[in-house]
């Protein structure tokens, strides 16, 4: 990972104190149309304007005309939506004769580069948004204004690419609202996200989402008892988690990590404490590596898709998984398959493996 050159011209967006102090009185679910923030004339000249009620202030700084780098076309920033993965690294795993798990190149991608990503640096004073692109401030401004919208306590990403989160957000939500073909990689690199009324990290639309835990990083995500979402980390699209860093998830209201589609965990040191289920993937939950410690009042791992014979399964092939559950250790509709490569310890007050379909354990 390359260090970001902070001496380059940068684009900073500062949120009002309301973003960092609490989720506010309104729901944290993203609105259908978030208010885009357009810099004022004073801001584009380099002077910071005051901000009220969540208004974003853009400070481009003062630079000489000779310092500006012109770009020929918007395509000059297209690398910000590209991913450095090896297309030949796809893997397949056989769950049953009818069901196959696929780990795509995107699922396995742990690499990221500050210079080819957008950095969201959260701190006590607000949010600084930066790109490492060696282009003019105007190009960065246009790209970021077209990619990130801020509405009150919601920071919404609307375009695929790699986004690095660092610092603390104590009263807001990071959400992704991408197009049907958009993939997003969210890198947690020392991030502490908390929201009392919803999921601090929410993937609402797009093709696929990937959370990468940066090497040697410690990351914490928690919600509150007033949360209106189904998980502390909540995704309506396929969600994968990889990386060698650590992630602690505390869900005070519902599931820990919850996904309406396929949930895959390939790596990482992950601890989940949940009021309901620790891991929930409606279509499937697949664990291929990592060290997971799951404690919950519901099921440790759950998949409950009923209307598709190739969905609603749990598959473990690798990693160390420890489950302490007040209900079932694992519950699935179609199949539960645990391979010998998995180091599994289950303590629960109901069934270790609750499934009316196919069950395979070492």
N, C-alpha and C positions, 0 to 999 in steps of 0.2 A: 504494500500500500504506500503510495507516494504521499509525502507531506504536502498539504495545501500551501501555496505561496501567498502568504497574507500581505505581501508587499504589492501585489497586483491590485489594480482597480477593483473594487468590490461593490456589490449591491446589498444594502441592508434594509430590512423591513422591521419596524419596531411596533409591537402590539401595545395597546394600553394596558394599564395595571389590572384591568378587569379580567384579562385572559389568564393571568397567572395567579389570581387570588381565589377564583372559584368558577364553577360551571354556570352560575347565573340561575335565573328563574325559569328559563326556557329549556326545552328538551335539547339534548346534545345530538340528537339524530340530525344528519346533514339535511339541509333544505334542498328542494328540487333544483332551485336556481340560487346559487350563492352570489352575494354582491361582489363584483370584481372591483378592485381598487386601482384607480388611475391616478398617477402622480400629478400634482398641480404644477403650474409653470414655475413656481418658486422652488419646488422640489427638484425639478429637472435641471435647475441652475445651480444646485448644490447646497441650498439652504434647507434646514430641517424645519418643517411646520409642526405646530402642536397637534396632538391627537386627542379626540374625545370619543368615548363610547365604543372603543374597539376599532376606531379608524386607524389604518396603517399609515405610518410616516415613512417615506422613502428618502434616504439620504445618499446621493451619489457622490458626494465629496466634490472638491474643486480640482479639476485637472486641466492642464494646458491643452489647446487644440492639437498640438503636435503629438500628444500622448495617446490620442484616440486611435483605435485600430478599426478601420472600416471593414464591413463584411459585404461580399458580393450578393449573397442570397441567404435566406433563412436556413437553407440546408447546411450552412457552415456550423450550425449547432446541433445537427442531427445525431452526432455521436452521444449526446446526452440521453438518447432513448435507445441506444444499442447496448448489448450485453456481451462481455468477453468470455463466453463459454465455448467449450469444445462440442460441436454438434455430434461428434461420434461417441459421446460418453453415455448414451442412453442405456438403461438397464431394465430388464424385465424379470419379474418374480411370479411363479405360479402359485396361486392360492388354492384353487381347485381346478378340475378339468375345464370348468367353464369360466373361471375368473382369473385374470392376469393383472398384476400390479406393474405399472410402468413408472420408473424414476427418470424423468426427462433430463436433458442437459441443463435446462433452466432450474429444475429442482436441486441439482447438485452444485450449482454455481455458488461458490463461497467468495470469489474474488470481487474486489471493488477498488476503485481508484478515486481519491478525492478530486483529482483534476478532471475526471469525467463523470462527475455526479453533482447533485445539488445538496449542499450542506444546510441543514436546519439546526442552528445552534441556539438552544434554549437557555436562558439565564434569568436572573432575578429582575433584570431590567426589560426583558421582552424577548423578541425573536429576531435573530439575524439570519437572513437567507443569502447564501453565497454560491456562486458557481466558480469553478476553477478554470473556466474557459478563457483563453488568451484572446479575447475580443473586446470590443468597445463596451463601455458602461451602458450605452444605449441598447446594444444587442442583448446584454444580460437583463436589463430592465424589461425589455419587450418580452423576452422569453419567460422570465419569472412571472410577470403579470398575466401571461397567457397560460401559465401552468399551475400557479398556486393562488387560490382565492381564500379570503379570510372573512368570516361572517361572525362577529361577536367572539365567542369562545371556540369556534371551529376553524381549524386549519385544513383546507381541503386541497388535495393534489388531484389534478384532472388529466394528467398526461403520464404515460408509461415512462420508465427509466429507473435510475438508481438514486435514492434519497437517503442521506445519512443523518441520523438523529443523535444529537449529543446534548447533554444538559438536562434541566428539570422543567417540566410542565406540570404545575400543581393544580390547575383548574381548567383543563381544556381537552379537546379531542383532535387527534390526527386521523383524517379519513382519506380514503382513496376512492374517487369517482371517475374511473377510466372508461374508455370506449370498449366495444366488444372484443377488439383485438389487442388491447393494451395489457402489457405485463408490467408489474412494478416490483422492484427490490427495495425493501426497507431495511437499512443497516442500522442495528442498534449498537451504538458505540459509547457506552456510558450514559444511557438514557434512563430517566426516572419520570414516568408518566402516571398521572393520577387524575381521575375525574369521578366525582361522586354520583352523577346522574346518568352515566352511560359508559360505553366502552372507550377507554382512552385511545385504543388503536382499533380502527374500524375500516374494513374493506367492503365497500358497498357495491361496486360494479367494476367490470373489467374482465380480462381473460383469466389471468393467474396472478397470485400474490406470493412473494417470497420474503420471509424474515430471515436475515443473516445476522448472527451474533458475532460481532467483531472479536478477533483474537484478544484474550486477556481482559475483555470488557465485562463489567457487571451491570446488569440492566434490571429495572424493577417496574412492574406495571400493576396498578391496583385501581379498583373502583369502589363504590360505596353502596350502602343499603338502599339507596333511592335509584339505583341504576335501572334504566328502562330497556337495556339491551340483553341479549341472551348469553353473552359471555364477556369476560373482562377483555380478552382479545376476541373480536367477532368478525367473521368473514362470510359474505354471501357468495364468494367465488372460491375456487380451489386455492388452498393455502398450504405452503411448505415452509419448514423451518430447518435451517442448517447453521453451520459455523461452530467455532470452538469456544466461544464465550459463554457467559452464564446469563440465565433469565429466570427471574422470580416473578410469579403471577399470583396475586391475591384477589380472589373474587368474593366479595361480601354478599352478593345477591343471587347469582346464578352460576353458570358454568365458568370454568377457568379459561380454557381455549376452546372456542366453539366455532364450527364451520358448517355451513349448509351443504357444501359439496364434499370434496375429498380433502382430508387432512393428512399430511405426511410430515414425519419428523425424521430427518436424516442424521442429525448430529446436534451437539450442544449439551450444556449442563442446565437442565430445566427443572425447576421446583414449582409445583402448582398446589395451592390451597384454595378449595372452592366450597361454597355453600351448597352447590348442587353437584354436577358431574365435573370431574377434573378435565378430561379430554372428551370432546363430543364432535364427531364428524357424521353428519346425516348420511352421506353416501358411503364413507369408509374412514377408518383410522388406520394408518400404516406407520409403523416404527421400524426404521432400518439402522438405527444407531443412536448414540448419545447416552447420557446418564439422566434418567428421569425419576423424580421423587414426587409421587402424587398422593395427596390426602384430601378427602372430600366427604360430604354427608350424603352424596348420591352414589352413582356408579363411578368407578375409577376411569374406565374407558367405555364409551358407548357409541354405537352406530345403529340407527333405527329406520333406515330406508326400507319400506315394505313393498312398494309397487314396482320394483325392478329386481329380477333374480340375480343380477350381477352386481348389486349394490347392497349396502347394509351389512358390511363385514369388517372384522378386525384382523390385522395381519402383523405379526412381529417377527422380524428376522434380523437380529443383531441388537446390540446395546444392552444397558442395564436398566431394568424397570422395577421400581418398588412402589407398591400400591397399598394404601390403607384407606378402606372405604366403609362407610356405614351401610351401604347397600351391596350391590354386586361388585365383584372385582372387575369383571368385563361383561358387557351385555351387547349382543348383536342379533340381528334378524337372520342373516344368511349363513355366516360362517365365522368361526374363531379359529385362527391358525397361529400357533406359536412354534417357531423352529428352534432347534437345539442351540443355535448360535446366540440365542437370547438368554440373558441372566435375569430371571424373573422371580420376584418375591411378592406374594399376594396375601394380605390379611384383610378379611372382610367379615361382615355380619350376616351376609346372605350367601349366594352362590359365588364361587370363584369364577366360573365360566357359565354364563346364562345364555344359551342359544338353542333354538328349536331346530336349527339346521346342522351343518357340518362342523364338528369340533375336532381339532388335531392339536395335541399337546405332547411334549417330549415324554 
